[in-house]
Amino acid sequence: MKILAWDEKRGVMKLRVENQDDLWLLYNIIDEGDIVYAKTSREIKVGERSARKPMILGIRVKKLEFQPFTERLRINGIIIEEPEKYEERGFRGSHHTINLDIGKEIVIIKENWSKQTIKRINEACKKTKMKTMILSIDDEEVAVAILRDYGVEILFEMALRLPGKREAQRREQKMMKKLSEIANKIKELVKQTSIETLVISGPSYMREKIAERIKKIFASEKLKPRIYEENTSNGGVRGIYETLRREAIMKALSEYGIIEEAKLISELLELLIKNEGKVAFGIDEIEKMAKMGAIEKLYVIDEILHSYGEIRLKIEKIMREVEAKRGKIKIFSSIHEPGKQLKSLGGMAAILRYKLKNLS
């Protein structure tokens, strides 16, 4: 993401979307009632024919739709401003949906920009994250995924269906054929997605065999991914998630939101077991702790930020309290496992600066 202009007094920010993670971020920071301007198209009747004409429209946001692992954010709202030459068409006051894609520019106008929102945008602008793919394989299955800030996008998974170990020769022949197919598929995917880092995981034998083939296939290529290997007990999709829990890989991929969230939720669950008094749950309890300045870290699931009415207002007030008292806030994606764990705990949790039992 890139900030193209920022007028703090008027609450106006112009941004350019550079990747899917930016779309996800905008989905979480644009609120109902905000005003956005972006290039779009609208059907215009000329004589007896109709045609879609490109134009920049301003809309007051009613709702947003984002399908994970797609390259489009849909922003639905009421038109408040159209180009001067179309004013007589009567667009103003009607519904319109802006489809925001990668590479597009958007102007966002908010009455109140929270410190947390500005911080998240600035962090997104600073990130120079490597594009990372994970391949996990054992003797039964293989899966390949791309890492996103908000989750793991599975590109493909396949059962290997190798002959039994008693048919050693047939098994070896088929395995080598499958490994060649997978290696060629990886080469194709790396080029399509401009992958810079490839993590290969799985039990030793299969992992080593596929890594050997992939390294060989990229040997003569000028642009090749940096390759990491990690031993895991599983292959396939289970192996991918197991890989993400490994410390060496977590360090290598530490800039990804999904990795950070996994570490933070582990810390929370460990405190819950060993030091329960330092963890708070539930909006009412967390609100009380926020007012007292007791919250060191606040975890909020993104789904809550898309709620409306009193609950949303209460959560925003809590977040402002935590920010004002120098607490840290982390918004979790509801798509992958750490977010689901937080959701099972009520969607909000706080790590306190001191034990709850010491409060009065």
N, C-alpha and C positions, 0 to 999 in steps of 0.2 A: 504494500500500500504506500501511496505517496500523498503527502499533504501539499496541495497546489496553492492554497490560500487559507488564511485563518484570521477572522475578524472577531476577536474575543468580545468586544463591546456589543456587537450586534448579534453574537451567537451564530455566526455563519462560517461554515467550513467547506472547502472544496477539496475533494479527494479523487484519486485515480485508483481503480481496482486493478491489482496486478496478479492475483491468484485466487484459488478457491477459498483459501483460509480467510482472505479479505472479505469475501462474500459472507462467510459464516460470521465474521466479526460484525459486519454491518447489520446482519440479521438480528444480532443480539444488542446492538446499541441504538438502532433507529426505533423510536417509540411511536405509539398511536398519538396523533396530534402534532408530530413534527412536520415540518414542511421540507420537501425535497424537490430539486430541479434536476432533470436529466434529459438527455436526448432519447426520444422515443418516436413512435409513429402512430398516426390516427387516420381512420378512414374518412376521406373527404369525397363528397358527391360533386362531380363536375358534369353538368348536363344530366344525361340519363345514365352515366357511368359512375362507378365508385373506384377510388384508388387510395392506397395507403401513402400518406405523405410524411416524410421525416420532419420533426420539429422538436423544440425544447419546451416542455411543459412543467409547470409547478403544481404539485399536488399536496394536499394535507392528508397525511397517512392515516389509513383506517386499519390495515392489517398487512402482514408480510408472510410470504411463503418461501420456504427454502427446502429443497429436496437434497439431502446430503449426497456428496460425490457427483453432483451435477455442476455445471458452470453457469448457473443462472439464479438470480434472486428476484422474486416477483414482489413489487411494492404496489399495493392497491390503495387508492384514495380518491379524494374529490378534487377536481381541477380548480385551482384558484387563480392561475394565470396562464395565458396562451400567447403566442406571437401576435403582434399587433394586426398583421394582415389576415388573421383568422378570427378576430374578435366578433365579427358579425355572424360567425357560425354557431355561436351559442354553446361553446364547449364548457364555459365556466359553470360550476355547480354540478356537472355530470361526473360519473365514475370513470376512472381510467386506471390501467395497470401498466407500470413501467417495468420492463424486463431488463435488469441490470446484469451485464455480462463482464467477463474479464477484459480489461483494456478500456472500459468505459469510465467516464467522469461523472461525479455526482456532487451536487451542492446540498448540504444538510443544514437546516436552520432549527435550532432548539432554543426554548426559553431558558433552560438551565442545562449547562454542560457540567456533569459531575467530574470531580478530579479523577475518579476511577475510569470513566469513559475516555478522557483525554490521555490518561496513562496507557490504556490499552491500545489506543490508536498510535501513540508515539512508539510503543514497543513493537507494534506490527510494522511500522515504517523502518525501524532500525534492523529488523531481522534480515540476515543474509543466509537463510537456512539452506542446507544441502537438500536436494530432492532425493528421498530415500525409498528404496524398495527392499522388501524382505521376502526371501524364498525359504520355505521350510519343507523338508522332505524326510520321509523314512521309507521303509520298504513296502508300505501300503498306500501312501498318498502323498500328494504334493500340493502346496498352495502358494500363491504369490500375491503380495499386497503392497500398496503404496501407503506411506505414513502421511497423515494429515494432522493439523493441529487439533481437529475436533474428532478424530477417530481413525480407524484402520479401514481402508478401502480394499476389499478383496477383488483382485483383478481376475483370477481364475483359480479353481481348485479341481483336482482330478485324482481319481483312484488309479493306481498303477496296474493292479490285477496281474501280478507276476505269477508264473507257475510255482508250484511248491518246491521246497528245498531238496526234495528227493530227485527232482528233475533238474539237477544242477546246471547242466549245459544249456538246456532250453531257457532256464531262468536267467542265466547270465546273458544270453543272446538278447532276450527280450528287454532285460534291464538296460543294457547298453543302447539299444534302439530308443527306449523311452528317454534315457538321459540325454541323448543327442537331440531328440525332439524338444525337450524342455530347455536345453541350452540355446537352441535356435530361437525358441519362443522368447526367452529372456533377452537375447540380443535385439530382437524386434521391438520388445516393450521398452527397453532402455532407450532406444533411438526415438521411439514415439513420444516418450514422456520426459526426455532429457534428464534421466536419472544420473546423479553424481555419486551416490553411495548405494552399494548392494550388500545386504546382510544375508549370508547363507547359513541356515541352521538345520539341526537334525541330529540323529544318532551318528556316531563317527563314520561308519563305512559309507553310507549313502551320501552324507554331507561332503565327505572328502572326494567321492567320485564325481558328484555334480560340480563341485567347486573346481576340480581339475579340468573338466570339460569347458566350463564357462571361461576360465582364465585362458585356456587355449584358443577359444573362439574369439576372444578380444585381443589376443596377442598382437595381431597385425593392425589393430584399429588405432587411429590417432586419439580419438576421444573414447575413453574407457572409464567405467565406474571404479571408485575405490571399493575394494572388497574386504569385508570382515567375515570371519567365521565364528560361529558360536555353537557349542555342543548343547543339545537339548534332548530330552527323553522322548519327545513326540515330534512328528512332522505334521504337515497339513495346517489347517486353521488353528488347531490347538497349539501346534508348535510355534506359530507366529505370535500368539499371545504369551506363550512361555518365554519366547525370545525377548519380548518387551520387558519382562521382569528381571532379566539378567543384568547385573550391575555394570559389567563392561560395556554392554550395548546402551544402557541407560546413560552412561557418561558420554559415549560417542554421539548420542542423539538427544542430548539434554535440552536443546532449544525447542523441541516439540512439546506443545501443550499436553498431549496425551501422556508423555513420559513424566512430565512434572506432576500431572494429576495423580498418576499411579503412586508416586513417591509421597505426595501429600496425604492421600487417603490411607496409605499404609501407616503413616505417622499418627493419623487420627485414630485408627483402629487399635494401634498399639497402646496409645494413651487410654483409650476406652477400657482396655483390659487391665493395664498396670496402674493407671492413675486417673480413675474415672472422674474425680473431682475437678480435673482441669479441662473437661469437655462439657459444652452446653448444647442442648438441642431444643427445638421448638421456637416459634417466632416470639412468643411472650417472654420466655426465659432469656433468649438471645437479646431481645430489646432491652430488658432490664440490665443485662451485663454490658451492653453497648453504652447505655447512659452512665454507667459507673466507670467506664474506661477500662473494663476488665478484659476486653477482647484483644488478643494478640493476632489471631488469624481468623478470618471469617470465610467459610466456604459456602457458595450459593450455586445451586443447579440452574442452568440457563432457562429451563422451562418456567421457573417462577417469574423470571423477568418478562415473560410474555403473558402473564396474567394481568388483569385489569381491576380497577376498583380499589377498595380499602386495603386489601392484602398487598397489592403492588405499591401503594403509597407508603404503607408501613415498612416494607422491605427497603424502599429507597431511603426512608428516614433512618433506618438502622445502618445502612451503608454509609450515609453521610456522617452519622455519629462515629462509626468506626474509623473512617478517614480522618475526621477532625481530631481524634485521639491517637493518631498515628498507628492504627492497626492495619494489617494487610488484608486485602480481599482477593479471593480467587474465584472466578466464575468457571464452573465445571460443565463440560459438554454432556448432555444426557444420552449421547449416542453410544459411547463405549463404556467399558466395565467400571472404571472409577466413578463416573457419573451415576451409573445405575446403583452402585453401592451407596453413594450419597443420597440418592432418591429414596432408597429403602430406609434411610435414617431420618426421613422427613423433608429432604431437599435443602436443608440448611443445617450447618453445624459450626461451632466456634471452639477454637482452642484458647483457653484463658491464660492470662499472665500469672495467675495464682489460683489456688484451689478454691472451688466453690464453697466449701464448708467454712472457709475463713472469712466469707463475706457476711455482712450483717445489714 
